[in-house]
C-alpha cells in the first residue's frame, strides 16, 4: 500500500457531515480493471465493506478495492435569526419567533429555554404578541395570512397542544399587498403595504373575530404607534402628524384627535 494522497473533503452519511482525515489509494501500480478487483475483493471475504463503519469517538471507516477513507464527524451549524420577540405581561418570559420556524419561550431570569415548539412555517413572516391569556402568532407565507393563539396557564406555560387557529378568511383582501410587519403590541398588528398604500392595523383582541382598524386621513408610509391600552394611535409621515382617539361607540373606529400639517 502506498500513500498517494491526503485530502480534505465532505461526505454525507445518515445526515451526518463527515470530514475525511486521510485517503490512501491501494494497488496504484496494478493494471487490472476495477471489476477484476471487485471480484477478488469479494472472494477475499470483505463483503459489505463498501458501507461506512463506525470506529469510535465519531470516527468512521470506508474501504473498497482501491481506496481507504478515515472520516471524522463534523459539527454542523446553521444560522438562525430571531424574527420577532414579545415579553410576557409580567416581564419574566420572552417568546421568540425564529427563521427556522420555531417558537421559543425563554426564562428571563435564568436565560434558559423553557419551551420550544416547531410551527413548520420556515421562510415566512412571523410575529408574536403575548397577552394575559394567550400568545398570538401571526404568519404570512406565499401571500396567505394566518393567526394562531396559544393558551397560557397560571405558571406562564404555553399550552401549544391546545392551539387555536383564528380565521382571517373575511380579511383575505386586506393582506394582498402586505410587504412587512412593523409591530405587534397591545393586540394590534401593524404592517406596511408598500410605498403607495397606507399602513394597515389589525385588532386581534376582539372575541369573535379580528377586524381592521379605521384611521381617517392615514397616508402611505406613515408610521403607526399604539399607546398603552390602545386608547390612542399616533401616525407620522415627514411633516404630517396624526393622533387618533378610539371611539366610545366602536372600538375599531378611531376619530382624529389632533392633526398637524407642517408641509409648506
N, C-alpha and C positions, 0 to 999 in steps of 0.2 A: 504494500500500500504506500503510495506517495502522496504527500500533501501538496495539492496543486492550487488550492485557492482558499482564501479566508474572506468571508463576505458578511455583510450585514444587510438583512432583508426582513420583510414582514410576511407572515403567512397567517391564514385564518383557520382555526380548528375549534369547532363547537363554541363559536362566539368568543373565543379567546384570541387575543393578539399575541402571536409568538414571534420573537426576535431570534434569528439564527445566530448562534455564537460562533460556530465554525462549520465549514463544509470541506469534506475531503472527497476527491474523485478516486474510485477504485480502478485498478487494471487499466490505467491510461495507455499502456503500450500494447494492449491486446487488440487484435483487429477483428475479432468475432463480432457479429452484429448483435443488437440488443435482444432479439428473440432467442438466440442461442444461449445467451447469458440468463435470460428469464427461465428457460427450461432447466439449465444447470442449477440455478438458484433454488428452484422448486424441489429438484431431486436432492438437494443438499439438506432439506428439512427446514428451510426458512419460510414456511408457509405463514401467510398473514403478516409477513414482515413489512408490507407496504403501509401498514397502519402506523399512526403516530403513537408511541408508547410513553406513558408517564414513567419517569425515573424516580425523582423525589425533589422536594423543595421547589416545585414549579418548573422542573427541568423535564424536557421531552426529547425522545429519540425517534428518528426516522431513518430507515436504510433500505436501499434497493441494490441491484447488482452493480451499480456504478457510483452511487453516492451515499454518503453518511452525513446526516444533519443532526446537530445538537441545538435544541431551542430552549429559550427561557421565556416564561410568561411575562408579558409587559403589562403594567397597569395602564389602562386607557382611561382617559378623562374626556368629558365633553363640556363645553362651556354652556352654562345655563344662566339666563338673565331673569331678574325679577321684573315682571311686567307691571305689577300692582301690589299695593300693600294697604292694610287697614287695621287700626288698633281696635281692640275690644273696648266697650264703653268705659271700663274701669282702668284701661291702660296696661293691664297685666299680660295681655296676649297680643300677638301680632300675626295676622293672616297674610300670607304672600301668595301671589299667583305667578308661576314661573313659565318660562318659554318652553319647557318640556311637558307642559300640561298638568303640572301638579299644583295642588293647594296645600301649603304647609302651615301648620299652626305652631308658633314659637312662644316659649315662656320667656317673657322679657327679663325676669329676674335671674334666671339660670342660663339664658342664652341657648337652651336646648330645644330641639324639635319635639313636640309632644304628639302631634298627629301629622299624617301625610296621606293625601288622597289623590289618586290619578283620575283626571277628568276626561282623558282621551281626546283632548282638544288642543293638540300641538299646533304651532304656527298660526294661532288665531289671536284676536284681540281679547284679552281677558281683563276684567276689572272687578273689584270686590268692595263691599261695604258691610261693616259689622254693626247691626242694630242691637237692641236689648234682647230680642228673641230669636233673631235669625242672622245667618251670614249669607248675604246676597252675592251671587256671582253672575256677572254679565259676560256673554261670549258672542263674538262676531266672527264668523268664518264663512267664506265663499258667499258673501252677501246675505247670509242668514243670521239673524239675531236670535239669541235665546237667553232666558233668565232663569236661574235656579236659586232656591233658597233652602238653606240647611238649618234645621232647628239647633238651638244652643241650650244645654241644660244648665242647672244652677251652679255647676262646677266649671262652667265655661268650656265644656267639651262639645265639639261639633258632632252632631249625630248624622254623619254622612250617609248612613244606611236609610235614613228617613227623608232623603232629599225630595223636594217638590219642585216640579217644573212649572213656572209661571207662564201662561200663554201670552204671546205677543202677536198672535195672528191678526188681531184687529189693528195692529200698528205696522204691518209689513212695509207699507209705502214710506213710512217715516224713517226707515233705516237704509233706503236705497242709496242715498248719497253720503252715508257715514264715511268720514275719512280718518278721524282719530278721536279717541275718547279723551276728554280733557280732565274730568274729575268725577268722583263718585262719593258723595258725602251727604249727610242729612237726608238720605233716602232719595237724593236727586242725582240722576246720571246726566252729565253734560257732555255733549260731543259736537265736534265741528263737522260741517258738510261742504268742505272745500272753500275756495276763496270768493265764490259768487253767491253763496247762500248763507243765511243766518245760522248760528249755532242752535241746537235744539236741546230741550230739557225734558227728561222723563222722570215722572214721580212714581217710585215703586212702593211707596208707603200705603197706598190705597188697599183696602181689604179685598175688594172684588177683583180688580184688575188694574195694571199700571195705566197711567194716562199721560199724555203730553201736556206740558205746562204752556199756557198762553202768556206771551210777553209782548205787549203792544210797543211798536216802534223799534224792535230789535233789528240791528244791522248786520250785514256779513262781516265775519272776522271779529265780532265783538266778544270779548272775554267775559264770562259769566261767573260770579262768585256768590255763594249762598251763605247767608248769615246763620248763626246757631239757632236751631229751631225752624229755619227756613221761613221766617216771617218776612224777611226782605231778601231781594236779589239785586245785585249790583252788576251793571254792564258798562264796559268801557271799550271804546274804539277810537284811537287817535285823540281828537279833541272833543269827542262827544261822550257824554256820560248819562246813564240812566240809573235810577233807583226805583225798583218796583216793590209795592207792598201787597201782600196776599189779601185777596178779597175775603170779607167776612161771610159772604154768601156761598162762594165756591172755592175750595182750597187749591184747585189747579189753575185758577184765574188770578192774575196779578194786575193791579192798576198802577199807572205811573204816579209815583210819589214825588219824584224830583227829576227834572231834565235840565241838563246843561249842555249847550252847544257853543263851543268857542271857535268854530270854523268861521273864518272871515269870508 
